[in-house]
């Protein structure tokens, strides 16, 4: 059991339907290292409303440090980096 609690938040983005979920989670873990300790898929949604050939994926990110609870500034900075990079790499549209 970790001594310091994690910060957990969800991040949703629209991806091309053919983009493998495993590629997305692996890339988010790599981008978020060392603060992001876990990436889980919470939801995958497809609908004509988000576009033909598109899927919306909600990721649950667990931010954790061994020596203290991550600050809100650190979490915000990492979320912005992750959002920017998945937009660039996967041409994803991050949902607000």
N, C-alpha and C positions, 0 to 999 in steps of 0.2 A: 504494500500500500504506500503510495507516494506521500511524502511528508507535506508537500505543498499542493493545493488543489489546482486543477487545470481550469482554463477558460475554454468554454465550448460555444461554438457558433455555427450557424448554417450559412452556406453560400450557394446561391442558385445561378445557373447560367444555361443558355441555349446553345447547343452544339449541333453539328451535322449528325444526322441519324446513324451514319456509318462509322463515326468515331468510337473506337472501343473504350468502354468504361474503364477497363484495366489500365489503358494508356493515360487516361485523364487522372485517375487516382495516383498512379506512379509519378506522374509529372508534378502534381500538386505536392506530394510528399517531398520530392526532390527540391522544388522551389522553396518550400516552407522549412526545410532543414536549417537549423536544428530545433526551431521552436514548435513546429507542427509534429506532434507525436503520433497522431492517428487521423486517417481520412476514411470516413464511412459514406456509403451511398444511402441516403434517406429516402429519395424518391426519384423515379424516372417517369416523365410524363410526355406523351405525344398527343398532338391535336392539330387540327387545321388552323386553330387560332394562333399558334406560335410559328406556323409555316410548314409547308410541305417539305418532307425530308429532314425535319428538325426534331430534336428532343430536348426537353428541359430536364436538367439533372440538379438535384439538391445534394450538396456534400456537407457532411457534418465534420467540422475541423476541431481537433483537440489540440490546444496550445498548452505546452507545459515545459517548465524549467525545473532542474533538480534542486536549485538553491533558493527559489522564491516563486511566488505566483506571478505570471506574466502581467505586466502593466497594460492598461488599456491602450497606451501609445504604441507599445510593441505589437500588440494584436492588430491594431489599426494599420500600422506600417506593413506588417506581413500580409494582411488581407489585401491591401492595395497592390502590393507586389504580385501576389498570386493572381488577383483579378487581371492585372495588366498582362502578365505572362500567358495566362490561358487564353486571353483575347488574342494575343499575338500568335501563339503557337497553334491553337486550334480554331482560330477565327470565331471564338465563342463570344456571345453577347451576355455579359454579366447582368443579372437582374437586380434591381435595387429593392 
